[in-house]
Amino acid sequence: MQDLLSLSASLSLEQCIGHLLCPLHSGKDVDRFRRLQEEEHYGSVFFNSRPLSEYRDITSAIQSVAASPVVMAADLEAGAKSVLGGHTPFPWSMASGAAMDLEATECMGRATAMEGRHAGLHWTFGPVVDLNVNWRNGVTNIRSYGDRLERVIPCARAFIRGVQAEQHMAACAKHFPGDGMDERDQHLLTSVNSLTVDAWMQSYGEVWKSVFAQGVQTVMSGHISFPAWQGLEAEPVAALPATLCPKLQVELLRQELGFQGLLVSDAAPMIGLQSRVREEEAVLRFIEAGGDVYLFAEPGKDYQSLLKAVHTGRLSEERVRESAGRVMALKQWLGLAEAPLGEAPGPEQKEEFSNAATRLARAAITLQKDNGRVGQAPSPGAKLLTVTVDYEGHKFVPEELDTFDQALEAAGYVVTHCRNPTHSWILEHAQDYETVFLNFHILPHMIMGHTRLYCPQAMMFWRGFYRSHDDVRCTSFGTPYLLHDQPHLPNMLLAYSGVAPSQKAAVDVWLGKRVPSGTCPVKQPRIQLQGMEVFT
């Protein structure tokens, strides 16, 4: 058994610097990335979506040229299927908050770890432990367990237990010091956690302390400021993001809260970081501020920036070795020297995982508004129209909601489907169908900084066709806040996710096969007036 902690002391300065960088592997040129690994000695690499066979080939190729095993990272917030096709389709985190089935949520964590490890992945950037306090926030939304401690804390702890069981995978709680307060998106600016210190300690502080007590191995630092702790309550725009602020990353996280694990930045290209510092300075400022691993590092540039900083005396070799040591400790904890790749889950495990996904999806379905149609099946063999409402044409559009249609067809109905119809089309055709199902699929990041209906979607509601049709049924497979923008829709089920089990679960409720049992884990927005001082 190779002792990676002992090996840590023998790493060269250059190798230590490489361990502070986590570049994005695009998969376009494996040979080039292998050469970069030989030159810059990365301690970790981040991967986006690709087939399982490609993952195993690429991760094995990188491991083969590394002086010590490389930690392979990915965003597996909603299970391995988030980036690996063919794996268990778990719903988004808010479904866990609505279901409060902690056993199934822990099983989701185990499935994430085992299915991910089989692909060569070792580190998931999840769970999201942010409190979704501001309903307009475009980062958290259904990626969060909710806005209440009594839901977020037990769900986050259960997921972490599952992910880190038997050291299969390291979890990463994010986004420190806490997203979900600001309505704005840290991808586009430095967002702000605007709480007072006391209020933060009683809310976000309790969440962080709970996941540390659970033993979460890593934390992601956000491009988010906390002006009250930084002494800038009167000037919040001036407050630096946590990724650049030692008062947050060292004083609050390390000293006040006691976290001694590995601290990774959120993605380096995000404007919340890059708008505050020169590009060539960003990686150095993050390390100086107490960070350990710089996510989406730029090959060549960021490595040379850190190397130069050590040679000129701006950054001490001791500081570099401190962070490199945390990376090596994570490798040791993961057992990477013995098994960078994991075994495939067996049939019994796959069945267990699938059952847990179905349990979460079913238990999450929440009846938000009813006009008497929930549980009343349409006439046998009736013609039905299903309408998907989403951000068609944008980069992060999910797959179609075809499982919903298939479940209706399996129940004996004749189904016609359309996506984002014009108001004239639906006015002309809706009356041809006994029932119209409106399926909303609006998720965080589909349009950066935005999780609401917008003009091209809203156009289909012109002339209010649902007022003249006798049976229109609405389901949200994403954001739970749609009734704020369309309060006069006749009804609404919340599924919190568009995966196949969630689609099947929603159909079962509409047809009366199951009773909705979920509880919405976020408060609904109220109509509020701002700027009233203008009229006084």
Backbone torsions as a table, in degrees:
resi	resn	phi	psi	omega
1	MET	NA	121.4	-179.3
2	GLN	-76.8	128.0	179.2
3	ASP	-89.8	100.4	-176.2
4	LEU	-71.1	-26.6	177.4
5	LEU	-67.0	-39.5	176.6
6	SER	-67.9	-38.3	178.9
7	LEU	-62.9	-29.5	-177.7
8	SER	-55.5	-40.5	-177.5
9	ALA	-68.0	-22.8	-177.8
10	SER	-94.6	-0.9	178.5
11	LEU	-66.1	142.7	174.9
12	SER	-72.0	165.4	175.7
13	LEU	-56.2	-43.9	-178.0
14	GLU	-62.3	-40.8	178.2
15	GLN	-66.8	-37.6	177.8
16	CYS	-63.8	-42.5	179.2
17	ILE	-61.3	-42.7	177.4
18	GLY	-58.4	-31.6	-179.4
19	HIS	-71.8	-12.5	177.6
20	LEU	-87.8	-1.1	-173.8
21	LEU	-119.1	135.6	175.8
22	CYS	-127.0	91.9	180.0
23	PRO	-77.0	163.1	174.8
24	LEU	-88.7	127.4	176.1
25	HIS	-95.4	113.8	-177.4
26	SER	-80.5	-19.6	-179.3
27	GLY	82.1	3.6	-176.8
28	LYS	-81.0	-27.6	-176.2
29	ASP	-147.3	91.4	-176.4
30	VAL	-66.3	-41.0	-178.8
31	ASP	-61.6	-41.3	178.4
32	ARG	-61.7	-41.1	-177.7
33	PHE	-69.8	-33.9	176.0
34	ARG	-63.6	-40.1	178.4
35	ARG	-65.0	-42.1	178.5
36	LEU	-61.7	-39.8	179.2
37	GLN	-63.0	-40.1	178.1
38	GLU	-65.1	-34.1	-176.8
39	GLU	-84.0	-37.8	-169.6
40	GLU	-115.8	-5.0	165.2
41	HIS	59.6	45.4	-177.6
42	TYR	-57.9	139.0	176.2
43	GLY	-86.9	-18.3	-178.8
44	SER	-152.5	157.5	-179.6
45	VAL	-142.0	140.2	179.6
46	PHE	-104.0	140.5	-179.2
47	PHE	-123.9	143.4	169.8
48	ASN	-96.5	-171.6	-174.3
49	SER	-64.5	141.9	174.8
50	ARG	-171.0	165.0	179.6
51	PRO	-65.8	155.0	-178.9
52	LEU	-56.8	-44.7	-177.4
53	SER	-60.9	-37.6	178.3
54	GLU	-67.2	-42.1	178.8
55	TYR	-55.6	-51.3	-175.9
56	ARG	-63.5	-38.8	179.3
57	ASP	-66.5	-45.0	-176.0
58	ILE	-70.7	-46.6	-178.8
59	THR	-64.2	-36.8	177.6
60	SER	-65.8	-39.6	179.6
61	ALA	-63.2	-41.9	179.4
62	ILE	-67.4	-43.3	179.3
63	GLN	-60.4	-32.3	-173.8
64	SER	-68.1	-21.0	-177.9
65	VAL	-108.8	1.7	-175.8
66	ALA	-87.5	140.5	177.4
67	ALA	-66.8	-31.1	171.7
68	SER	-140.3	158.5	-175.0
69	PRO	-55.0	146.1	-179.1
70	VAL	-100.8	135.8	176.4
71	VAL	-81.3	121.2	-178.9
72	MET	-98.7	125.4	-172.4
73	ALA	-117.7	154.6	175.6
74	ALA	-161.7	163.3	175.4
75	ASP	-87.9	94.4	179.2
76	LEU	-107.9	47.7	-175.2
77	GLU	-62.1	-37.4	-178.5
78	ALA	-112.1	39.2	-180.0
79	GLY	91.7	172.5	-176.8
80	ALA	-64.1	-24.7	179.3
81	LYS	-63.9	-16.1	177.3
82	SER	-54.9	-34.8	-179.9
83	VAL	-128.5	-12.2	-177.6
84	LEU	-117.5	113.9	177.3
85	GLY	-64.4	149.2	174.2
86	GLY	89.3	-1.7	-179.9
87	HIS	-99.0	179.4	-171.7
88	THR	-61.2	125.4	-177.4
89	PRO	-86.0	85.6	177.3
90	PHE	-82.0	148.5	176.0
91	PRO	-75.0	168.3	178.3
92	TRP	-63.9	164.5	-172.4
93	SER	-57.5	-36.3	-176.8
94	MET	-62.9	-25.1	174.9
95	ALA	-63.7	-37.8	175.7
96	SER	-63.6	-41.4	178.4
97	GLY	-64.0	-32.5	178.4
98	ALA	-77.7	-34.5	-176.6
99	ALA	-82.7	-37.6	-175.6
100	MET	53.0	40.1	171.9
101	ASP	-99.3	90.6	-172.7
102	LEU	-70.3	-29.0	177.2
103	GLU	-65.4	-43.5	178.5
104	ALA	-68.8	-35.6	178.5
105	THR	-66.6	-39.7	175.9
106	GLU	-65.3	-39.1	176.5
107	CYS	-62.8	-36.4	175.2
108	MET	-58.9	-41.3	176.8
109	GLY	-63.1	-43.5	178.5
110	ARG	-63.5	-42.1	178.7
111	ALA	-62.6	-42.9	178.1
112	THR	-56.7	-46.4	-176.9
113	ALA	-68.8	-46.6	-175.4
114	MET	-70.8	-42.8	179.0
115	GLU	-69.4	-37.8	177.8
116	GLY	-68.7	-42.0	-178.1
117	ARG	-64.7	-33.5	176.7
118	HIS	-60.8	-29.9	178.2
119	ALA	-83.9	-7.0	-177.8
120	GLY	98.2	10.3	178.7
121	LEU	-93.1	145.9	-175.8
122	HIS	-129.8	-10.0	-168.7
123	TRP	-142.9	116.4	176.2
124	THR	-104.9	133.3	176.4
125	PHE	-84.2	73.3	179.1
126	GLY	-169.4	156.0	15.1
127	PRO	-89.3	159.6	168.2
128	VAL	-76.9	116.5	-178.8
129	VAL	-107.9	14.4	177.1
130	ASP	-66.4	149.4	173.6
131	LEU	-91.8	120.3	-176.5
132	ASN	-82.4	67.0	-175.0
133	VAL	-73.1	-44.1	-178.3
134	ASN	-92.4	113.2	-174.6
135	TRP	-64.7	-17.4	179.9
136	ARG	-84.6	-7.3	-174.7
137	ASN	-63.4	129.1	-176.5
138	GLY	-93.5	0.7	-179.7
139	VAL	-98.8	-44.2	-171.9
140	THR	-85.5	-82.8	176.8
141	ASN	49.1	-128.2	-176.0
142	ILE	-74.6	-3.8	171.9
143	ARG	-76.3	-15.5	178.9
144	SER	-93.1	157.3	174.6
145	TYR	-79.2	-12.8	179.4
146	GLY	146.7	-163.2	-178.8
147	ASP	-114.8	8.3	-175.0
148	ARG	-123.2	139.2	-177.9
149	LEU	-58.3	-38.4	-174.7
150	GLU	-68.2	-11.3	174.0
151	ARG	-107.0	-43.8	-176.5
152	VAL	-64.6	-47.5	-174.2
153	ILE	-63.4	-53.4	-178.5
154	PRO	-65.4	-35.3	179.3
155	CYS	-68.1	-44.3	179.5
156	ALA	-62.3	-44.0	-179.7
157	ARG	-64.0	-39.8	179.6
158	ALA	-64.2	-44.3	179.6
159	PHE	-63.1	-42.9	179.4
160	ILE	-62.6	-43.7	177.7
161	ARG	-55.5	-45.2	-178.7
162	GLY	-66.9	-46.4	-178.4
163	VAL	-60.9	-44.0	-171.8
164	GLN	-92.2	3.4	178.2
165	ALA	-59.8	130.9	178.4
166	GLU	57.2	24.5	176.4
167	GLN	57.2	31.1	178.5
168	HIS	-66.8	-37.8	-175.0
169	MET	-155.4	151.5	175.9
170	ALA	-94.1	133.3	173.9
171	ALA	-88.7	159.6	178.3
172	CYS	-137.4	109.5	178.1
173	ALA	-77.4	135.4	-177.4
174	LYS	-145.7	153.6	12.6
175	HIS	-124.4	110.8	-177.1
176	PHE	-66.6	136.5	6.9
177	PRO	-85.9	-0.2	175.8
178	GLY	136.2	117.5	174.9
179	ASP	-91.5	172.3	176.0
180	GLY	104.7	-5.5	176.2
181	MET	-90.7	-47.1	-179.5
182	ASP	-75.8	147.3	174.5
183	GLU	-82.6	-8.1	-174.8
184	ARG	-95.3	171.4	-168.3
185	ASP	-112.5	123.6	-178.3
186	GLN	-66.4	-12.1	171.5
187	HIS	-67.0	-23.4	-172.2
188	LEU	-111.8	-13.1	179.2
189	LEU	-170.9	171.2	171.9
190	THR	-74.8	108.4	179.1
191	SER	-81.2	167.4	-167.2
192	VAL	-125.1	130.3	165.3
193	ASN	-92.4	108.2	-166.4
194	SER	-94.7	10.2	-179.1
195	LEU	-70.1	157.0	168.2
196	THR	-70.9	165.9	179.7
197	VAL	-61.4	-45.0	-179.5
198	ASP	-62.3	-44.8	-179.7
199	ALA	-64.9	-37.8	178.5
200	TRP	-65.3	-44.1	-179.4
201	MET	-62.1	-33.6	-178.6
202	GLN	-82.1	-9.8	-177.9
203	SER	-122.4	-86.2	180.0
204	TYR	-58.8	-39.0	180.0
205	GLY	-59.4	-39.9	178.1
206	GLU	-65.6	-38.0	177.7
207	VAL	-63.0	-48.2	-178.7
208	TRP	-62.6	-43.7	-180.0
209	LYS	-63.1	-34.4	-179.2
210	SER	-69.7	-39.8	-179.9
211	VAL	-75.0	-28.9	174.1
212	PHE	-66.5	-41.6	178.0
213	ALA	-63.3	-28.7	177.7
214	GLN	-75.6	-13.9	176.9
215	GLY	92.1	23.5	178.6
216	VAL	-55.6	133.0	-172.9
217	GLN	-76.6	-32.5	-173.6
218	THR	-139.7	160.6	177.5
219	VAL	-132.3	142.3	173.4
220	MET	-101.3	126.3	176.8
221	SER	-86.2	130.2	-177.3
222	GLY	-92.6	163.2	172.5
223	HIS	-84.6	59.0	-171.0
224	ILE	-131.8	134.4	178.5
225	SER	-98.3	165.3	176.8
226	PHE	-138.7	76.7	-170.6
227	PRO	-54.4	-34.1	-178.2
228	ALA	-62.2	-42.2	178.4
229	TRP	-73.9	-29.5	-177.4
230	GLN	-85.6	-0.3	-179.8
231	GLY	72.7	29.0	-175.6
232	LEU	-129.2	32.4	-179.9
233	GLU	-58.1	-33.2	-178.5
234	ALA	-79.8	-13.5	-177.6
235	GLU	-141.0	63.6	-172.2
236	PRO	-62.7	-28.9	-179.7
237	VAL	-64.8	-25.5	-179.0
238	ALA	-80.1	-15.6	-175.5
239	ALA	-68.9	131.4	179.8
240	LEU	-74.6	154.2	173.4
241	PRO	-67.1	159.5	179.1
242	ALA	-55.0	-35.7	-177.5
243	THR	-63.2	-13.0	178.6
244	LEU	-120.6	7.9	-168.1
245	CYS	-123.0	109.4	177.1
246	PRO	-64.7	-26.2	177.3
247	LYS	-62.0	-31.7	179.7
248	LEU	-89.0	-48.5	-174.3
249	GLN	-76.8	-30.8	-179.0
250	VAL	-102.4	-57.6	-173.5
251	GLU	-66.0	-48.0	-177.0
252	LEU	-82.6	-53.1	-174.1
253	LEU	-71.2	-51.4	-175.2
254	ARG	-79.1	-50.8	-170.8
255	GLN	-84.4	-50.2	-176.9
256	GLU	-72.3	-46.5	-175.7
257	LEU	-93.4	-16.7	172.6
258	GLY	82.9	16.5	179.3
259	PHE	-76.3	126.5	-179.1
260	GLN	-119.5	9.3	179.1
261	GLY	-81.8	-162.7	-174.6
262	LEU	-85.1	135.9	-178.6
263	LEU	-114.4	116.2	179.9
264	VAL	-108.8	147.3	176.9
265	SER	-78.9	158.4	163.8
266	ASP	-70.7	173.4	-171.5
267	ALA	-53.6	129.6	-175.1
268	ALA	-63.0	-34.7	-176.7
269	PRO	-71.5	-9.4	-174.1
270	MET	-63.5	143.9	-174.6
271	ILE	-67.1	-25.5	177.5
272	GLY	-58.9	-24.0	174.4
273	LEU	-99.4	-50.9	-169.3
274	GLN	-69.3	-20.5	177.7
275	SER	-77.2	-6.5	-173.7
276	ARG	-108.5	-6.8	-173.1
277	VAL	-157.7	152.5	175.7
278	ARG	-62.4	142.8	-174.6
279	GLU	-54.1	-43.0	-176.8
280	GLU	-71.3	-13.7	-179.6
281	GLU	-95.6	-15.8	-168.2
282	ALA	-60.1	-48.0	-177.1
283	VAL	-63.6	-40.7	-179.6
284	LEU	-66.1	-42.9	180.0
285	ARG	-63.9	-36.5	178.2
286	PHE	-64.6	-45.2	179.4
287	ILE	-66.7	-42.7	177.8
288	GLU	-59.5	-31.7	-178.1
289	ALA	-83.3	4.9	174.4
290	GLY	106.5	3.0	179.1
291	GLY	-77.9	164.0	-177.8
292	ASP	-113.4	-45.3	-174.5
293	VAL	-129.6	126.0	-175.7
294	TYR	-96.4	112.8	-173.2
295	LEU	-82.0	136.1	-176.3
296	PHE	64.8	42.4	176.4
297	ALA	-59.8	147.9	178.4
298	GLU	-87.4	112.5	-179.0
299	PRO	-52.9	138.9	-180.0
300	GLY	85.2	-63.8	-173.3
301	LYS	-63.5	-53.1	-175.4
302	ASP	-70.2	-34.7	176.5
303	TYR	-62.2	-47.7	-179.4
304	GLN	-66.6	-33.6	178.8
305	SER	-62.7	-44.8	179.1
306	LEU	-69.9	-39.8	179.6
307	LEU	-62.3	-43.8	178.3
308	LYS	-63.6	-39.8	-178.7
309	ALA	-63.1	-36.0	177.3
310	VAL	-70.6	-44.4	-178.3
311	HIS	-64.5	-30.6	179.8
312	THR	-88.7	-5.4	178.0
313	GLY	89.7	-0.7	179.8
314	ARG	-69.7	-37.5	-179.9
315	LEU	-117.7	129.3	-177.0
316	SER	-80.8	148.4	175.3
317	GLU	-63.2	-32.8	178.2
318	GLU	-60.0	-42.3	179.4
319	ARG	-64.6	-41.0	178.2
320	VAL	-62.5	-45.1	-178.0
321	ARG	-68.0	-29.4	177.0
322	GLU	-61.0	-48.5	-179.8
323	SER	-71.3	-40.5	177.2
324	ALA	-60.2	-36.2	178.2
325	GLY	-63.1	-35.2	177.9
326	ARG	-67.7	-37.2	176.7
327	VAL	-64.2	-44.7	179.5
328	MET	-64.5	-35.9	177.5
329	ALA	-65.2	-36.7	177.2
330	LEU	-66.1	-41.2	177.0
331	LYS	-60.3	-42.6	179.7
332	GLN	-62.6	-45.6	-180.0
333	TRP	-60.4	-36.9	-179.1
334	LEU	-77.8	-13.0	-178.1
335	GLY	68.4	36.3	-174.0
336	LEU	-70.3	-24.4	-179.5
337	ALA	-64.1	-28.6	-177.5
338	GLU	-94.2	-38.5	-171.4
339	ALA	-150.1	81.5	175.8
340	PRO	-62.3	-34.1	176.5
341	LEU	-102.2	148.1	179.7
342	GLY	-107.7	166.4	176.9
343	GLU	-76.2	151.6	176.2
344	ALA	-70.7	139.7	175.2
345	PRO	-59.0	141.6	179.3
346	GLY	-78.2	173.5	-178.6
347	PRO	-56.3	-40.7	-179.6
348	GLU	-66.5	-39.7	178.1
349	GLN	-67.0	-41.7	179.2
350	LYS	-61.8	-39.4	177.9
351	GLU	-65.7	-41.4	177.2
352	GLU	-60.2	-44.2	-179.3
353	PHE	-64.3	-44.5	-179.4
354	SER	-62.5	-40.6	178.6
355	ASN	-64.5	-37.9	179.0
356	ALA	-65.9	-40.7	178.2
357	ALA	-62.5	-41.5	179.1
358	THR	-66.6	-41.8	178.1
359	ARG	-59.7	-46.0	179.7
360	LEU	-62.8	-45.5	-178.0
361	ALA	-61.5	-44.5	-178.6
362	ARG	-68.3	-44.9	-176.4
363	ALA	-70.4	-19.5	-178.0
364	ALA	-80.6	-26.3	-173.4
365	ILE	-55.5	123.8	-173.5
366	THR	-119.6	129.3	174.3
367	LEU	-84.9	108.7	-177.8
368	GLN	-93.2	-34.7	-179.4
369	LYS	-155.3	137.8	-177.5
370	ASP	-136.0	142.5	172.4
371	ASN	-119.4	24.2	178.1
372	GLY	94.8	-1.3	-177.5
373	ARG	-88.5	-23.5	-178.4
374	VAL	-63.9	126.5	179.7
375	GLY	89.3	-3.2	177.6
376	GLN	-101.9	108.2	-179.7
377	ALA	-71.1	140.9	172.6
378	PRO	-59.7	168.2	-180.0
379	SER	-58.3	143.4	179.3
380	PRO	-53.6	130.9	177.8
381	GLY	73.9	10.1	-176.1
382	ALA	-64.7	156.3	173.1
383	LYS	-83.5	126.8	-178.1
384	LEU	-122.1	146.4	174.6
385	LEU	-114.0	126.7	173.2
386	THR	-110.2	134.5	-177.5
387	VAL	-123.0	120.8	173.6
388	THR	-92.3	128.7	176.0
389	VAL	-113.1	111.4	179.8
390	ASP	-150.6	-173.6	-178.7
391	TYR	-92.0	62.4	-177.2
392	GLU	-56.7	135.2	178.1
393	GLY	95.8	-5.4	179.2
394	HIS	-100.3	160.5	-169.0
395	LYS	-59.1	-42.3	-171.3
396	PHE	-99.7	29.9	177.1
397	VAL	-69.3	129.5	-179.8
398	PRO	-77.3	177.4	177.4
399	GLU	-66.9	161.6	-179.2
400	GLU	-64.1	160.7	179.4
401	LEU	-90.4	53.0	-173.5
402	ASP	-75.4	-23.1	177.6
403	THR	-63.5	-32.8	176.9
404	PHE	-59.3	-47.2	179.6
405	ASP	-64.6	-42.5	-179.1
406	GLN	-62.8	-37.3	178.7
407	ALA	-66.9	-37.7	176.3
408	LEU	-67.3	-42.4	179.0
409	GLU	-63.4	-38.8	178.1
410	ALA	-64.0	-24.5	177.7
411	ALA	-86.5	4.2	173.9
412	GLY	98.3	11.1	-178.8
413	TYR	-94.7	157.4	175.7
414	VAL	-99.3	116.7	-168.6
415	VAL	-115.0	130.9	169.4
416	THR	-114.1	138.5	-176.8
417	HIS	-121.3	144.4	169.9
418	CYS	-143.9	159.3	-176.0
419	ARG	-125.4	123.4	178.0
420	ASN	48.7	57.5	-179.2
421	PRO	-69.6	159.9	172.6
422	THR	-75.6	161.7	179.9
423	HIS	-67.0	-31.8	178.9
424	SER	-68.1	-37.8	179.4
425	TRP	-65.1	-46.8	-175.3
426	ILE	-72.5	-30.5	174.6
427	LEU	-64.6	-37.2	-178.3
428	GLU	-74.0	-35.7	-169.2
429	HIS	-107.9	-19.3	-172.1
430	ALA	-58.0	-37.7	-176.5
431	GLN	-70.3	-8.2	176.4
432	ASP	-76.2	-7.9	-173.8
433	TYR	-122.5	141.3	179.1
434	GLU	-63.9	-41.0	-177.2
435	THR	-133.5	138.7	174.2
436	VAL	-114.7	122.1	176.2
437	PHE	-100.2	118.8	174.4
438	LEU	-96.5	113.3	-177.8
439	ASN	-111.4	108.3	-178.0
440	PHE	-90.2	129.9	-178.4
441	HIS	-129.8	75.5	-174.2
442	ILE	-118.7	114.0	-170.7
443	LEU	-120.8	160.2	173.3
444	PRO	-58.2	142.3	173.7
445	HIS	76.7	-1.2	175.5
446	MET	-63.1	-42.3	165.3
447	ILE	-124.3	120.3	-171.8
448	MET	-54.3	128.8	176.4
449	GLY	78.4	16.4	-170.8
450	HIS	-149.4	131.3	177.7
451	THR	-135.2	34.8	-176.3
452	ARG	-124.5	166.5	170.4
453	LEU	-60.0	142.4	176.0
454	TYR	-131.3	178.0	-162.2
455	CYS	-53.7	-52.3	-178.5
456	PRO	-58.4	-32.4	177.6
457	GLN	-73.0	-45.8	-175.2
458	ALA	-64.2	-23.7	-179.0
459	MET	-57.2	-33.0	-177.8
460	MET	-66.4	-15.2	-179.1
461	PHE	-92.9	-0.3	177.5
462	TRP	-58.1	140.2	-177.5
463	ARG	69.5	9.3	168.7
464	GLY	48.7	56.2	-176.0
465	PHE	-54.9	-29.1	-175.9
466	TYR	-71.7	-10.6	174.8
467	ARG	-82.2	-27.2	-178.3
468	SER	-96.9	-10.1	177.1
469	HIS	-97.8	138.3	-173.5
470	ASP	-74.4	-22.8	-172.9
471	ASP	-143.8	88.9	175.6
472	VAL	-114.6	130.4	-175.0
473	ARG	-126.3	130.2	-169.5
474	CYS	-116.0	135.0	175.6
475	THR	-134.2	134.3	172.4
476	SER	-101.7	118.9	174.8
477	PHE	-97.5	17.2	177.3
478	GLY	-145.6	-122.5	-174.9
479	THR	-52.3	139.5	179.4
480	PRO	-89.1	9.7	-171.5
481	TYR	-108.9	17.1	-172.6
482	LEU	-64.0	-31.3	-177.7
483	LEU	-67.6	-14.0	174.4
484	HIS	-69.3	-37.2	179.8
485	ASP	-87.5	-24.5	178.9
486	GLN	-133.2	66.6	-172.8
487	PRO	-67.0	-14.8	-175.6
488	HIS	-100.0	7.6	170.2
489	LEU	-58.5	144.9	-171.1
490	PRO	-70.5	-25.2	-176.9
491	ASN	-162.6	171.5	178.1
492	MET	-163.3	126.6	165.6
493	LEU	-103.1	142.2	175.1
494	LEU	-108.3	124.6	177.4
495	ALA	-110.9	-20.8	175.0
496	TYR	68.3	0.4	-176.8
497	SER	-167.0	149.6	-178.9
498	GLY	-104.6	14.1	179.2
499	VAL	-67.2	161.7	-174.7
500	ALA	-54.4	-45.1	179.0
501	PRO	-60.3	-34.5	178.8
502	SER	-69.7	-38.2	177.3
503	GLN	-63.9	-45.4	178.9
504	LYS	-62.8	-40.9	-179.0
505	ALA	-63.1	-40.4	179.2
506	ALA	-64.7	-42.6	177.8
507	VAL	-61.1	-42.8	179.1
508	ASP	-58.0	-39.2	179.6
509	VAL	-69.7	-45.1	179.7
510	TRP	-60.4	-36.3	-177.0
511	LEU	-87.7	0.7	177.1
512	GLY	83.3	13.1	179.2
513	LYS	-81.6	-22.9	178.9
514	ARG	-141.9	152.2	176.8
515	VAL	-98.1	131.5	-180.0
516	PRO	-65.3	131.5	-175.1
517	SER	-125.0	-1.2	-178.4
518	GLY	-74.4	158.4	175.7
519	THR	-122.5	125.2	-178.2
520	CYS	-60.1	123.3	-175.4
521	PRO	-87.4	12.3	176.6
522	VAL	-133.2	147.7	175.6
523	LYS	-74.4	147.1	179.0
524	GLN	-84.0	146.1	-178.4
525	PRO	-68.4	153.7	174.9
526	ARG	-112.5	155.1	175.5
527	ILE	-72.3	123.5	-177.8
528	GLN	-130.8	145.3	176.6
529	LEU	-102.9	136.6	177.4
530	GLN	-117.8	156.7	176.3
531	GLY	74.7	23.3	-178.4
532	MET	-65.3	-18.0	179.4
533	GLU	-62.5	-19.8	178.2
534	VAL	-61.6	-30.0	-173.5
535	PHE	-100.3	5.9	-178.2
536	THR	-104.9	NA	NA
